[in-house]
């Protein structure tokens, strides 16, 4: 399967670079190019939810996680070479913890999108290498 370069960059920023701001930048561009696809918007919102929580905005984080989950639940668990079902499950766990933040604060932690397609993983590795060469 062929994957859009912006989608590949999003996955690299999400899983390896842990740069949720860049996740937003590249996936928003793809979202706009693809006619505002709710799948991309949902993944974008999960990334921005992580960005907000990492920067101390618990309320904004929870809202973005919930909006992202709402968009993603309409899709199959396996989608675009990833385990979308796992991402949704882990995002729901994050929301549960964020809802209890006042009583039980917890440290920020990253989520990882499980890559199911080995071809996608290979392309991600190649693109990451090229990105590092241009730094």
C-alpha positions in Angstrom: 0.0 0.0 0.0 1.2 3.5 -0.7 1.1 6.0 2.1 1.1 9.8 1.9 4.4 11.4 2.8 2.6 13.6 5.4 1.0 10.6 7.0 4.4 9.0 7.3 5.9 12.1 8.7 3.1 12.3 11.3 3.8 8.7 12.4 7.5 9.5 12.7 6.9 12.6 14.8 4.3 10.8 16.9 6.2 7.5 17.6 9.8 8.4 17.4 10.4 12.1 17.7 7.6 12.6 20.2 7.0 16.0 18.7 3.3 16.6 18.9 3.5 20.1 17.6 5.0 18.8 14.4 2.4 16.1 14.3 -0.2 18.8 14.2 1.6 20.7 11.5 2.0 17.8 9.0 -1.3 16.1 9.6 -3.3 19.3 9.4 -1.8 19.8 6.0 -2.9 16.3 4.9 -6.3 16.8 6.5 -6.8 19.9 4.4 -5.5 18.3 1.2 -7.8 15.3 1.8 -11.0 17.3 2.1 -11.0 17.4 5.9 -11.1 13.6 6.5 -12.4 12.9 10.1 -9.9 10.1 10.4 -6.9 12.4 10.0 -8.6 15.0 12.2 -9.1 12.5 15.0 -5.5 11.4 14.9 -4.5 15.0 14.9 -6.6 15.8 17.9 -5.1 12.9 19.9 -1.6 14.3 19.1 -2.7 17.8 20.1 -4.2 16.4 23.3 -0.8 15.0 24.2 0.8 18.3 23.3 -1.6 20.2 25.6 -1.1 17.8 28.5 2.6 17.8 28.2 2.4 21.6 28.5 0.1 21.5 31.5 -3.3 22.2 29.9 -5.3 19.4 31.4 -8.7 20.7 30.4 -7.7 21.3 26.8 -6.0 17.9 26.6 -9.1 16.1 27.8 -11.3 17.9 25.3 -9.1 17.2 22.4 -8.7 13.5 23.4 -12.5 13.2 23.6 -13.0 14.9 20.2 -10.4 12.7 18.6 -11.9 9.5 20.0 -15.3 10.5 18.8 -14.1 10.8 15.3 -11.9 7.7 15.3 -14.4 5.2 16.7 -16.3 5.0 13.4 -13.3 3.4 11.7 -12.1 -0.2 11.7 -9.5 -1.3 14.3 -7.0 -1.9 11.6 -6.6 1.2 9.3 -3.9 2.8 7.2 -1.3 0.2 8.4 -1.8 0.9 12.1 -3.7 -0.5 15.0 -6.3 2.3 15.3 -8.3 0.3 17.9 -5.3 0.2 20.3 -4.8 4.0 19.9 -8.5 4.6 20.7 -8.3 2.3 23.7 -5.1 4.0 25.1 -6.6 7.5 24.4 -9.7 6.5 26.4 -7.5 5.4 29.3 -5.8 8.8 29.1 -9.2 10.5 29.3 -10.2 8.5 32.3 -7.0 9.6 34.1 -7.5 13.2 33.0 -11.0 13.2 34.4 -9.6 12.4 37.8 -6.6 14.7 37.5 -7.6 16.9 40.5 -7.8 13.9 42.9 -5.0 11.7 41.3 -2.5 13.7 39.2 -0.1 11.7 37.1 2.9 12.5 35.0 2.8 13.0 31.3 3.4 9.8 29.3 3.7 9.2 25.5 1.4 7.0 23.5 2.7 4.9 20.6 0.8 4.1 17.5 1.3 0.4 16.8 2.4 -0.1 13.2 0.8 -3.2 11.7 2.1 -3.0 8.1 5.8 -3.9 7.9 6.1 -2.0 4.6 4.9 1.1 6.4 7.5 0.6 9.1 10.3 0.2 6.5 9.2 3.4 4.7 9.1 5.3 8.0 12.7 4.1 8.8 13.9 5.3 5.4 12.1 8.7 5.7 13.5 9.2 9.2 17.0 8.5 8.0 16.6 11.1 5.2 15.1 13.6 7.7 18.2 13.1 9.9 20.6 13.6 7.0 19.0 17.1 6.3 19.4 18.3 9.9 
